[in-house]
Amino acid sequence: AYHLNDVKLSEISAAAVYISLVIILSSVSSYRINYYKRVQYLYNRELITMSVTDALTGIYNRTKLNEELEKWIVISKRYNSDLSLVIFDLDDLKIINDNYGHLTGDKVLVEITKIVLQEIRESDIFVRWGGDEFMLLLPNTQKQQAIQLTERIKSSISKHTFDKVGQVNCSFGVVAFEERDDINTFLHRADIMLYAAKNAGKNTVRSESSPEEINPGQMSIFYK
């Protein structure tokens, strides 16, 4: 302003104010754009989380299990790494629902979820498959290790006292991934072992090495 003799000080002041306003408005606009981008990011992330999460228990749902199965089966085949699968369900849920109501039955499922989460590793994939059926996908886990974990889970559930209901039990099927398996055969083998556990009197763990293994063609139908 001192050297620009032909420019009035008032004009320089007006230009400075104008530039300042432009900077302020641009900053506000940039902040709002970034804010809405962050909100959109959090919203999208929440949608993704909801799409793979079971609403009742807060663990993964079957959509997530299918994704993880595809990934870990590829890894298992490529690197010849161990992979085990556990399927289990609550024995006699229908009786609990009939006697105490479905809300109580839901609370039992939530409590079972909490018990299992205390026993497994962060790397294990715990899923509510549907209804009272749950699955555990255990990467880098041999079948015998999976059986030991499953026995521990079964014991923890059996010892727990549930509100209104008291003690409840679960039946478990355990299998290890084989080279010839795909997703369907892997799940089917685990399902057969679950029915074997049911047929053995419930509250049991069955794997394909169990001496009590049952021919799938001779299995009876169970009603929970």
N, C-alpha and C positions, 0 to 999 in steps of 0.2 A: 504493500500500500504506500510506502514511503517513496518508492522509485517510480510507481505508475502515476505520473503526474496528471495524465489525461483521464484517469478513472477516479470517480468520486468514491470516497470512503463508504458512503451509504450503499453504493452499488456492489462494492466488494463484500460488505456485510451481508447484503441480500443474497449474493452468490454463495457465501459461506453457509448461511442458514439453509438455502436450498439444497446444497450438497449434503449438509448434515441430515436434513430430512430424508433425502434419498437413501443415505446410508442406514438410517434408523429403520425406514420402511422395508428396505431390502433385508436387513437383519431379522426383523419381525417375520417377514414372509418366509425367509429361509428356515427360521426356527419352527414356524407352523408346519412347513412342508416336512421337515425332519421329524417333528412330533407325530404327524399323521402316518409317516412311514413306519415309525416305531410302533405305533398303535396297530397298524395293519400287520406288521410282522408278528407281534404278540398274539393278535387275533388268529392269524393263520396257523401259528404254532399251537395255539389252544385247540383249533379245529383238528389239526393232525393228531394231537394227543387224544382228543375225544374219540377219534375214529378208530383208535387201536386200544382203547381202554374200556374195561367193563364198568358199567355205571354203578353197579351194586358194590362190588368189592374193591374197585380201584386198581386191580391188576390188569394185565393184558387180556385181550379177547382173542377169538379164533382167527380174526384177520391178521393180527400180529403174529400169531403162531405160524400161520402159513408162510408169512414172510421169513420168519426165523428158520423154519424148517428148510425152505429152499436154500437159504444162505449156508446153514450148517451142514446140510447134506453135500453141497458142493465142496465145502472145506474138508469134510470127512473123507470124501472120495479122492480129492486131490492130494491131501497130505496123510491119508491113512490114519486119521486121528479118531479117537474114541468119541462116541456119541450115544447117549442113552435117553430113553423116553419113559416117563411114568404117567400112567393115567389112573385116576382114582375118583370115587364118588362116595357120597354120604349114604350109609346103609339106612334104609327105612325112612327116607325124608317124607314120604307120603303120610306115614303115621304121625310124624311130628307136626306136619301141616294140618292134618285132620284133628289132632288133639289140642294143639296150641295156637293154630292160625298161621297163615303164610308169613306174617311179619316176624313171628318168632323163628320160623324156618329160615327167613332171610338173615336174621341176626346170627343164627348158628353158622351159616355159610360165611358171613363176615368174620366171625371169630375163628373159624377154621383157617381162613386166609391169613389172619394175623399169626396164628401158630406156625403155619408153614413158612411164612416169610422170616420167622426167627431162626429157622433151621437151615435155610438154603443160602447159597452164595449170591453175590450181586450179579455175577455172570450167568446165573441160571435163569431160564425164562419160565415164569410162572403164569399160567393162563387159566381163565375160566372158560371151559370149552362150551358150556351151555347148561342151564338148569343147575344140577348139583354135581356136574362132572368137571373135573379140573385136570390139567396136564402140566407136567414139568419136563422141559427140555433141558438136558444136562450136557453141555459141551465138555469135551475132554474128560469124560467120566466113563470108566469101565462099568460093565453090568454089575459086578459084585459091589463096587462102590455105590452104585445107584440103589442096589438092594439094601445096603446098610443104611443109607440115608432114608430110604422109604420106611424101613423098620423103625427108625428113630421118630419119624413124623407120625407114624401110626400110633406109637406108644404115647407121644405127646398129646395127640388128639384124644386118645382113650382115657388118659389121666385127667384131662381138663373137665371142669364142671361148668356146664353151660346154664345160663339163667333160665329158670322154669323147666328146662328139659333134663338137666342133670348130665349124665354121661352119654356120649354118642360114639359111634364107630364108623370107620371107613374101610373100603376094600380097594386094593391096589394091584395094578398090573405093571410089570417092568420088562422092557426089552432093550437090547442093544442093536444099534444100526449095523446092517450087513451090506456088503458091496452090491448085492443084487437088489437091494431095496430102492424104492422110490417113496415119495410122500405117502401115497395111498397104502402101499404094503406095510410101511413102517407103522402107520396109525392102526391098520387092521390087526397086525400082530399084537400091538399093545392092547387093543380092544378085546381080543381073544383071551389075553391073560387076565383082564379085568373080570370077564365072565367066569373064568376058571376060579378066581378068588371068590366070586359070589357063590359058585357051585360048591366050593369047599367049606361053606358055612359063614361067609362074610367076615369082616374084621381080620382079613388075612392079606399077605403079600404073595403074589405068584409071578414067577418068571418062567421062561421056556425051559430052564434047567430044573425047575421044581419037580420033585418026584410025584407030586399030586397032579401033574399036568393032565388036562382033560382033552379028549378028542373033540374038536369044535363041532363035529356032526352029532355028538352025543350030549351037547350042552342043553340044559333046560332053559326056559325063558324066565327071567326074573322081573318082578314088579317092585319098584321102589316105593 
